[in-house]
Amino acid sequence: MTVKDVVANADLATFNKIDESGLDKFTKLSNFEVSAIFLEYAAKNIRNNRVINAGRGNPNWINTTARLANQKLVNFGVEESKRTFERDDGAMAGFIEGEGVADRFLATLSDTDSTDQFLRSAFDYCVDKLGFDKDAFVKELLDGVIGNNYPVPSRALKYTEQILNAYLQKNLYKGVDLAGETDVFPTEGGTAAMVYLFQELKQSHILNPGDTIAINSPIFTPYLQIPELAEYNLKIVKLAADEDDNWQMTDEQMDTLKDPSIKGFFDVNPTNPSARAYSPHTLDKFKEVVEANPNLVVISDDVYGTFADDYQSIYAAIPHNTLLVYSFSKLYGATGQRLGLIAANKNNVCDRIIKEVTNNDKSVKDAMEKRYAMVVPEPNEMKFIDRTVADSRAIGLYHTSGLSTPQQIMMDLFALNSLITDDVDDYLLTSKKVVNYRYHALWDEIGVNVDNSHANTKYYTLVDIYDLVEKVHGEEFGKYFRSQYSYLSFPYRLAKEFGAVVMDASGFGARKGYVRISLANLTSDDYRDLAKCIKSLIDEYYMEFQQDQKA
């Protein structure tokens, strides 16, 4: 829409009705909370437009294969339970017998049903390639999907851990063989993984109040917020990546991590919200960093790793220093199921630091021994990842800890959806194509050149509103816009007038003026319409600028 069109439609009159005087009250809120409030405004927008909500990262697709397979396992598991005993009305059955269960399961699978074919391929992969005992594996699947036993072992079911390791190996490590030397703890989504790690890093005296950590920003907001809470009270060095560097940290910023006073580095890779994966050069720099600062603990959140071409995790570059967080929520459309994990190398820096701390401080050693003595016979030999499990359930409930078994089996099935493919994972490719189409729909309509590099996941995109208004209407207007309007003005008016919601990106650590747009939850047509709303709003601001110039 041009300025002339706006004038013809008398949009300036509408524009001037919007009161911005209360925006200051939003500046201390989380950007997620602000976005939720703006969504309420959008629902009652002045133009009576349909709402376009590009503020949240929930994908609008799901993986059907694993879900249908899960249902078949439930049905078969119930029938197997009836083999031991069944009440007359069918409302109660017994337990699953392991002997011969694999053959009975395979006998139920047809050669024509696609879900049955998936289950057969998954079974063959696990038995032939991973070397599972067929009856023990099927029994774990069935008991797990029904949820009739406590999680045993509590950290991860035996075969689940091996499947998850194979999945991480295939999708995140890019040829570096780490599956056999990695411990996995399935968690209630990536969010629980974050919470448990923060808790344990403090509990194990790896990060103490007053310690210094570094954070690469822009980053998922909680990584900035949690360290500042009173119970952690960590000092933060922000290593802010810049769009001019394609959102990569510079060598100078990487060198900052070599300082031994920096105890931890927290990172989302590929980034949220700037959607870029680290380059091979940056990954090599991490190797330099840990040579200089061998006790550096890195948390790498790899939730979006599968959306980047040729992706490699920081964990693959520096496995002994990295705690890996992953979630199945984005790729498989499972945000409500809460399916995440923590992965740590069997020889990791956290275990080494714990030994150093307990050897050097008798009071800490005695406190830790007393804390874990109720759950293990050799408390000071307990691994960091197992302490994380125990502390996730306040020690006393360690014997009933662990992610619910139905959730673990769902993770198995999502992982096997990828593992049974040879070189080309069609589901993964389709997911990447979906966000790519939407990315181009938005930016082509805006009329700005785009980044098609391998590092760009395109799951999110950042729009620098300050830069965009200057590109559209010139430098003088750009200066006026910066000086006259709050950084929240644009997303506020976009919601209140047009019914379109984007998220302020300053809460992620980006410069004020950036907004984050999720490319996961709308159609390509929606993103074209969103781009039109953005351009129309820019034109309206320009009209006000022209009026001020004439006054």
C-alpha positions as MATLAB code, in Angstrom:
seq = 'MTVKDVVANADLATFNKIDESGLDKFTKLSNFEVSAIFLEYAAKNIRNNRVINAGRGNPNWINTTARLANQKLVNFGVEESKRTFERDDGAMAGFIEGEGVADRFLATLSDTDSTDQFLRSAFDYCVDKLGFDKDAFVKELLDGVIGNNYPVPSRALKYTEQILNAYLQKNLYKGVDLAGETDVFPTEGGTAAMVYLFQELKQSHILNPGDTIAINSPIFTPYLQIPELAEYNLKIVKLAADEDDNWQMTDEQMDTLKDPSIKGFFDVNPTNPSARAYSPHTLDKFKEVVEANPNLVVISDDVYGTFADDYQSIYAAIPHNTLLVYSFSKLYGATGQRLGLIAANKNNVCDRIIKEVTNNDKSVKDAMEKRYAMVVPEPNEMKFIDRTVADSRAIGLYHTSGLSTPQQIMMDLFALNSLITDDVDDYLLTSKKVVNYRYHALWDEIGVNVDNSHANTKYYTLVDIYDLVEKVHGEEFGKYFRSQYSYLSFPYRLAKEFGAVVMDASGFGARKGYVRISLANLTSDDYRDLAKCIKSLIDEYYMEFQQDQKA';
ca = [
       0.000    0.000    0.000;
       1.411    3.382   -0.979;
       1.173    6.662    0.911;
      -1.367    7.799   -1.668;
      -3.506    4.737   -0.941;
      -3.360    5.416    2.778;
      -4.469    9.004    2.300;
      -7.296    7.925    0.033;
      -8.522    5.480    2.671;
      -8.332    8.091    5.447;
      -6.115    5.758    7.468;
      -4.314    8.656    9.124;
      -7.459    9.504   11.050;
      -7.488    5.965   12.434;
      -3.766    6.120   13.098;
      -4.090    9.243   15.215;
      -6.705    7.614   17.449;
      -4.152    5.168   18.882;
      -2.859    6.266   22.270;
       0.764    5.317   22.933;
       1.075    7.032   26.309;
       0.971    3.785   28.307;
       3.733    1.884   26.541;
       6.247    2.462   29.327;
       4.390    0.021   31.571;
       5.369   -2.819   29.239;
       9.124   -2.232   29.301;
       9.747   -4.360   32.423;
       7.601   -7.275   31.308;
       8.969  -10.316   29.504;
       8.587   -9.978   25.747;
       6.417  -13.112   25.825;
       4.031  -11.435   28.260;
       3.971   -8.267   26.165;
       3.206  -10.315   23.066;
       0.294  -11.985   24.861;
      -1.134   -8.568   25.793;
      -0.699   -7.309   22.223;
      -2.549  -10.407   21.024;
      -5.521   -9.304   23.124;
      -5.353   -5.898   21.450;
      -5.150   -7.551   18.052;
      -8.358   -9.475   18.699;
     -10.171   -6.109   18.958;
      -8.161   -4.282   16.304;
      -9.472   -0.993   14.921;
      -9.744   -2.242   11.341;
     -11.656   -5.384   12.318;
      -9.023   -7.432   10.471;
      -8.590  -11.129   11.099;
      -5.770  -11.719   13.574;
      -2.345  -12.665   12.240;
      -0.287  -13.948   15.175;
       3.370  -14.376   14.210;
       4.532  -13.968   17.793;
       4.918  -17.575   18.944;
       7.126  -20.398   17.689;
       4.597  -23.227   17.865;
       4.633  -25.025   14.490;
       1.325  -25.535   12.683;
       2.249  -28.989   11.437;
       2.578  -32.374   13.150;
       4.282  -35.657   12.412;
       1.509  -38.201   11.864;
       3.608  -41.362   11.418;
       4.918  -41.551   14.968;
       1.571  -40.637   16.502;
      -0.327  -43.334   14.624;
       2.385  -45.847   15.530;
       2.060  -44.830   19.172;
      -1.659  -45.577   19.056;
      -1.056  -49.025   17.548;
       1.430  -49.813   20.303;
      -1.148  -48.829   22.931;
      -3.773  -51.065   21.343;
      -1.407  -54.024   21.035;
      -0.129  -53.487   24.568;
      -3.665  -53.681   25.945;
      -4.317  -56.906   24.039;
      -1.057  -58.371   25.339;
      -2.052  -57.437   28.876;
      -5.240  -59.448   28.458;
      -3.179  -62.591   27.890;
      -2.417  -62.849   31.621;
      -5.915  -62.055   32.881;
      -8.969  -59.984   31.946;
     -12.049  -58.958   33.892;
     -15.309  -60.049   32.272;
     -16.258  -56.531   31.226;
     -12.813  -55.889   29.776;
     -12.116  -52.926   32.070;
      -9.137  -54.613   33.757;
      -6.279  -56.665   32.382;
      -2.997  -58.066   33.637;
       0.594  -57.471   32.662;
       2.688  -58.021   29.545;
       4.714  -61.212   29.240;
       8.069  -60.749   27.553;
       8.635  -64.225   26.145;
       7.702  -64.352   22.465;
       6.182  -60.868   22.489;
       8.222  -59.663   19.513;
       6.959  -62.417   17.222;
       3.394  -61.857   18.365;
       3.807  -58.154   17.661;
       5.268  -58.688   14.180;
       2.447  -61.098   13.335;
      -0.068  -58.254   13.739;
       1.647  -56.006   11.186;
       0.372  -55.968    7.615;
       2.442  -55.428    4.485;
       0.123  -52.745    3.126;
      -0.610  -50.426    6.065;
       1.862  -47.520    6.192;
       1.882  -47.341    9.991;
       2.586  -51.074   10.218;
       5.389  -50.675    7.703;
       6.925  -47.936    9.822;
       6.747  -50.099   12.955;
       8.322  -53.037   11.133;
      11.135  -50.823    9.790;
      11.683  -49.348   13.242;
      11.837  -52.824   14.768;
      14.308  -54.027   12.126;
      16.505  -50.964   12.608;
      16.676  -51.415   16.372;
      17.311  -55.153   16.272;
      19.595  -55.335   13.231;
      21.527  -52.053   13.476;
      21.443  -51.240   17.186;
      21.611  -54.871   18.333;
      18.584  -54.851   20.648;
      17.158  -58.054   22.117;
      13.882  -58.269   20.237;
      11.612  -59.432   23.063;
      13.133  -57.100   25.650;
      12.846  -54.159   23.251;
       9.184  -54.767   22.351;
       8.333  -55.303   26.016;
       9.976  -51.956   26.880;
       7.941  -50.276   24.129;
       4.666  -51.790   25.319;
       5.176  -51.318   29.047;
       6.406  -47.817   28.311;
       3.565  -46.722   26.077;
       0.974  -48.074   28.511;
       2.782  -46.491   31.447;
       2.204  -49.374   33.848;
       5.641  -49.222   35.512;
       7.889  -46.580   37.025;
      10.676  -45.407   34.717;
      13.550  -47.880   35.235;
      16.366  -46.917   35.003;
      15.148  -43.598   36.328;
      17.314  -41.421   34.065;
      16.234  -43.103   30.809;
      14.745  -46.393   29.723;
      17.497  -48.731   28.510;
      16.599  -48.819   24.828;
      15.240  -45.273   24.750;
      18.666  -43.905   25.673;
      20.285  -45.798   22.804;
      17.661  -44.652   20.287;
      18.001  -41.038   21.376;
      21.770  -41.253   21.146;
      21.504  -42.600   17.604;
      19.136  -39.756   16.684;
      21.430  -37.075   18.101;
      24.375  -38.681   16.333;
      22.621  -38.593   12.967;
      21.106  -35.126   13.165;
      23.417  -32.973   15.299;
      26.993  -34.269   15.266;
      27.834  -34.249   11.534;
      30.011  -37.349   11.466;
      31.617  -37.026   14.904;
      31.013  -40.349   16.670;
      29.693  -39.574   20.151;
      26.679  -41.856   20.579;
      28.594  -44.443   22.572;
      30.076  -41.923   25.001;
      26.989  -39.824   25.772;
      24.550  -40.097   28.680;
      20.973  -38.928   28.057;
      18.310  -37.694   30.475;
      14.846  -37.301   28.855;
      12.986  -34.346   30.368;
       9.620  -32.595   30.287;
      10.581  -30.563   27.232;
      13.558  -28.298   26.684;
      12.167  -25.954   29.331;
      12.568  -28.548   32.101;
      16.044  -29.351   30.779;
      16.992  -25.693   31.243;
      15.556  -25.507   34.757;
      17.226  -28.751   35.879;
      20.617  -27.645   34.537;
      20.505  -24.268   36.237;
      19.515  -25.942   39.492;
      22.250  -28.551   39.297;
      25.044  -26.231   38.246;
      24.340  -24.311   41.450;
      23.733  -27.356   43.640;
      27.013  -28.969   42.555;
      28.974  -25.751   43.191;
      29.931  -25.464   39.532;
      28.316  -22.016   39.260;
      28.055  -20.074   42.497;
      26.326  -16.735   43.196;
      28.585  -13.952   41.999;
      30.282  -16.066   39.328;
      30.558  -14.701   35.809;
      28.974  -16.307   32.770;
      28.813  -15.240   29.131;
      25.729  -15.366   26.947;
      25.526  -15.058   23.185;
      22.636  -12.767   22.310;
      20.099  -12.401   20.845;
      18.955  -15.523   22.702;
      15.803  -17.199   24.012;
      14.763  -14.827   26.797;
      14.887  -17.214   29.826;
      18.627  -17.698   29.345;
      18.960  -13.992   30.131;
      16.361  -13.924   32.897;
      17.117  -17.030   34.973;
      20.774  -16.192   35.818;
      19.623  -12.858   37.292;
      17.208  -14.462   39.756;
      18.206  -14.076   43.397;
      18.880  -17.787   43.850;
      21.521  -17.741   41.084;
      22.746  -14.122   41.061;
      25.236  -14.636   38.242;
      27.129  -11.839   36.563;
      26.449  -11.775   32.823;
      28.794  -10.813   30.010;
      26.635  -10.370   26.900;
      28.358  -11.231   23.644;
      25.921   -9.575   21.259;
      26.088  -10.844   17.696;
      25.357   -8.375   14.919;
      23.355   -8.691   11.713;
      26.311   -7.277    9.763;
      28.289  -10.386   10.840;
      25.391  -12.657    9.826;
      24.691  -13.104   13.557;
      28.000  -14.894   14.139;
      30.152  -14.050   17.146;
      33.374  -12.333   16.160;
      36.812  -13.751   16.939;
      37.264  -10.988   19.509;
      34.055  -12.025   21.272;
      35.100  -15.677   21.194;
      38.451  -14.728   22.732;
      36.539  -13.266   25.681;
      35.576  -16.820   26.628;
      39.243  -17.707   27.136;
      39.238  -15.702   30.369;
      39.144  -18.276   33.225;
      36.993  -15.915   35.297;
      34.152  -16.775   32.899;
      32.792  -20.016   34.309;
      29.944  -20.706   31.866;
      28.705  -19.919   28.390;
      24.997  -20.233   27.524;
      23.914  -20.479   23.937;
      21.063  -21.383   21.583;
      22.427  -22.811   18.341;
      20.939  -22.227   15.807;
      19.909  -19.004   17.415;
      16.474  -17.956   18.575;
      15.501  -15.391   17.347;
      18.134  -14.640   14.693;
      17.898  -18.189   13.294;
      21.558  -18.742   12.387;
      23.775  -21.753   13.052;
      27.412  -21.354   13.948;
      29.886  -21.478   11.083;
      32.686  -24.084   10.947;
      35.092  -21.268   11.778;
      33.208  -20.416   14.978;
      33.071  -24.079   15.993;
      36.848  -24.287   15.564;
      37.219  -21.224   17.770;
      35.390  -23.081   20.541;
      38.208  -25.642   20.500;
      40.689  -22.819   21.049;
      38.530  -21.460   23.853;
      38.476  -24.648   25.944;
      42.197  -25.164   25.476;
      42.678  -21.775   27.151;
      39.772  -22.133   29.612;
      39.426  -25.887   30.227;
      36.852  -25.528   33.035;
      34.381  -23.570   30.895;
      30.902  -25.140   31.055;
      28.853  -24.644   27.886;
      25.095  -25.115   27.668;
      24.110  -25.524   24.027;
      20.383  -25.513   23.248;
      20.083  -27.224   19.842;
      16.298  -27.257   19.451;
      16.465  -25.778   15.932;
      19.489  -27.738   14.732;
      17.563  -29.897   12.287;
      16.357  -26.833   10.365;
      19.885  -25.761    9.341;
      21.648  -27.376    6.388;
      24.895  -29.217    7.216;
      24.366  -28.519   10.905;
      26.931  -29.382   13.564;
      26.442  -28.887   17.291;
      28.895  -27.224   19.652;
      28.732  -30.581   21.464;
      30.388  -32.221   18.474;
      33.190  -29.630   18.572;
      33.846  -29.626   22.340;
      31.954  -32.607   23.790;
      33.717  -32.706   27.162;
      32.750  -29.120   27.978;
      29.202  -29.055   26.598;
      25.839  -29.889   28.122;
      23.427  -30.413   25.242;
      19.731  -29.502   25.392;
      17.379  -30.759   22.692;
      13.621  -30.904   22.143;
      11.402  -32.717   19.651;
       8.726  -30.033   19.917;
       9.508  -27.874   16.895;
      10.368  -30.425   14.232;
       7.593  -32.861   15.081;
       4.866  -30.442   16.196;
       4.873  -31.661   19.781;
       5.112  -28.560   21.952;
       2.236  -29.766   24.138;
       3.804  -33.162   24.764;
       6.900  -31.718   26.473;
       9.586  -33.959   24.971;
      13.137  -32.821   25.587;
      16.466  -34.084   26.876;
      19.829  -33.304   28.413;
      22.889  -35.026   26.958;
      26.334  -35.033   28.553;
      29.580  -36.763   27.678;
      30.551  -39.601   30.005;
      33.827  -37.726   30.514;
      32.659  -34.177   31.137;
      33.939  -31.015   32.745;
      31.156  -30.934   35.351;
      32.258  -34.232   36.886;
      35.835  -32.993   36.919;
      34.872  -29.734   38.663;
      32.817  -31.612   41.260;
      35.863  -33.735   42.119;
      38.055  -30.638   42.344;
      35.564  -28.850   44.599;
      35.049  -31.801   46.940;
      38.799  -32.490   47.163;
      39.547  -28.875   48.011;
      36.676  -28.083   50.367;
      35.845  -30.606   53.076;
      32.638  -28.812   54.069;
      31.303  -29.085   50.518;
      32.379  -32.713   50.310;
      30.627  -33.552   53.575;
      27.462  -31.684   52.524;
      27.305  -33.480   49.177;
      27.958  -36.853   50.777;
      25.148  -36.271   53.255;
      22.807  -35.040   50.509;
      23.139  -38.037   48.195;
      23.853  -40.777   50.783;
      20.170  -41.732   50.885;
      20.142  -42.672   47.194;
      23.604  -44.054   46.292;
      26.249  -45.963   48.285;
      29.152  -43.806   47.016;
      27.709  -40.251   46.957;
      30.868  -38.469   45.863;
      31.191  -40.776   42.841;
      27.731  -39.840   41.578;
      27.865  -38.334   38.073;
      26.638  -34.812   37.380;
      23.838  -36.013   35.092;
      22.589  -38.475   37.728;
      22.721  -35.747   40.366;
      20.592  -33.702   37.971;
      18.020  -36.497   37.906;
      18.037  -36.854   41.694;
      17.794  -33.125   42.357;
      14.973  -32.805   39.815;
      12.930  -34.792   42.346;
      14.347  -33.282   45.571;
      16.510  -36.383   46.246;
      13.847  -38.115   48.330;
      11.860  -38.989   45.222;
      14.843  -40.190   43.202;
      13.380  -43.706   43.211;
      10.319  -42.408   41.317;
      12.106  -39.891   39.109;
      12.464  -39.874   35.363;
      10.273  -38.735   32.508;
       6.945  -40.554   32.158;
       7.403  -43.687   30.087;
       4.692  -42.822   27.502;
       6.608  -39.618   26.786;
       9.846  -41.559   26.417;
       8.258  -43.956   23.928;
       6.858  -41.018   21.956;
      10.407  -39.686   21.743;
      11.549  -43.117   20.502;
       9.019  -43.023   17.703;
       9.850  -39.486   16.612;
      13.539  -40.377   16.614;
      12.961  -43.594   14.668;
      10.983  -41.623   12.095;
      14.352  -40.086   11.205;
      16.626  -43.042   11.886;
      14.984  -45.544    9.546;
      15.633  -43.279    6.569;
      18.971  -43.777    4.860;
      20.381  -40.547    3.462;
      17.275  -38.450    2.828;
      14.756  -37.750    5.574;
      11.721  -36.647    3.552;
       9.851  -35.430    6.623;
      12.761  -33.238    7.682;
      13.179  -31.871    4.155;
       9.473  -31.027    3.969;
       9.642  -29.151    7.283;
      12.580  -27.103    6.024;
      10.786  -26.355    2.755;
       7.698  -25.167    4.631;
       9.570  -22.503    6.610;
      11.611  -21.570    3.527;
       8.448  -20.835    1.493;
       7.090  -18.692    4.321;
      10.369  -16.834    4.752;
      10.345  -15.873    1.081;
       6.646  -15.010    1.138;
       7.310  -12.459    3.885;
      10.528  -10.925    2.619;
       9.629  -10.925   -1.089;
       6.483   -8.980   -0.227;
       8.459   -6.559    1.921;
      10.857   -6.202   -0.994;
      14.183   -6.828    0.770;
      16.940   -9.209   -0.265;
      17.105  -12.370    1.826;
      19.762  -14.695    3.253;
      19.673  -18.166    1.717;
      22.865  -19.409    3.383;
      23.053  -22.892    4.912;
      23.301  -21.376    8.379;
      19.878  -19.698    8.171;
      17.186  -21.995    9.570;
      14.384  -19.581    8.549;
      12.310  -20.807   11.484;
      12.312  -17.211   12.734;
      13.358  -13.953   11.175;
      14.303  -10.616   12.684;
      13.107   -7.354   11.138;
      14.993   -4.185   12.010;
      12.131   -1.689   11.888;
      14.488    1.295   12.235;
      16.486    0.106    9.241;
      13.383   -0.777    7.245;
      11.663    2.602    7.634;
      14.864    4.272    6.459;
      15.119    1.996    3.419;
      11.509    2.741    2.485;
      11.377    6.514    3.082;
      14.925    7.767    3.488;
      17.467    8.719    6.110;
      15.721   11.870    7.332;
      12.549    9.974    8.109;
      14.606    7.227    9.748;
      16.106    9.720   12.181;
      12.677   11.191   12.885;
      11.182    7.767   13.568;
      13.927    6.836   16.031;
      13.583   10.098   17.906;
       9.781   10.254   18.068;
       8.600    6.716   18.841;
       9.177    4.086   21.511;
      10.727    0.833   20.318;
       7.409   -0.789   21.292;
       5.386    1.619   19.161;
       5.574   -0.406   15.979;
       4.489   -3.821   17.356;
       1.875   -2.068   19.513;
       0.239   -0.231   16.617;
       0.599   -3.214   14.320;
      -1.506   -5.205   16.781;
      -3.956   -2.513   17.794;
      -4.710   -1.196   14.322;
      -3.996   -4.086   11.943;
      -4.545   -7.127   14.168;
      -1.036   -8.417   13.421;
       1.225   -9.619   16.230;
       5.018   -9.750   16.129;
       7.338   -9.997   19.120;
       9.647   -7.281   20.375;
      13.156   -8.744   20.075;
      14.903   -6.542   22.623;
      13.850   -9.039   25.284;
      16.032  -11.591   23.486;
      18.982   -9.222   23.788;
      18.664   -7.709   20.307;
      18.961   -3.983   19.769;
      15.770   -2.029   20.333;
      13.829   -1.731   17.111;
      14.091   -5.371   16.072;
      10.975   -7.544   16.046;
      10.888  -11.341   15.812;
       8.541  -13.057   13.388;
       7.914  -16.773   13.722;
       7.713  -18.509   10.356;
       6.333  -21.710   11.838;
       2.718  -21.047   12.653;
       1.020  -19.297    9.713;
       0.480  -19.846    5.986;
       2.510  -18.243    3.221;
      -0.517  -16.041    2.410;
      -0.599  -14.911    6.038;
       3.022  -13.840    5.843;
       2.377  -11.894    2.646;
      -0.517  -10.147    4.392;
       1.682   -9.473    7.417;
       4.262   -7.868    5.142;
       1.560   -5.647    3.642;
       0.485   -4.573    7.132;
       4.081   -3.735    8.017;
       4.504   -1.628    4.878;
       1.178    0.134    5.395;
       2.052    1.017    8.969;
       5.419    2.393    7.862;
       3.584    4.589    5.344;
       1.286    5.851    8.070;
       4.231    6.849   10.241;
       5.660    8.608    7.195;
       2.443   10.577    6.749;
       2.692   11.820   10.312;
       6.305   12.810    9.638;
       5.183   14.796    6.594;
       2.504   16.556    8.629;
       5.064   17.487   11.276;
       7.395   18.828    8.614;
       4.643   21.084    7.265;
       3.614   22.354   10.703;
];
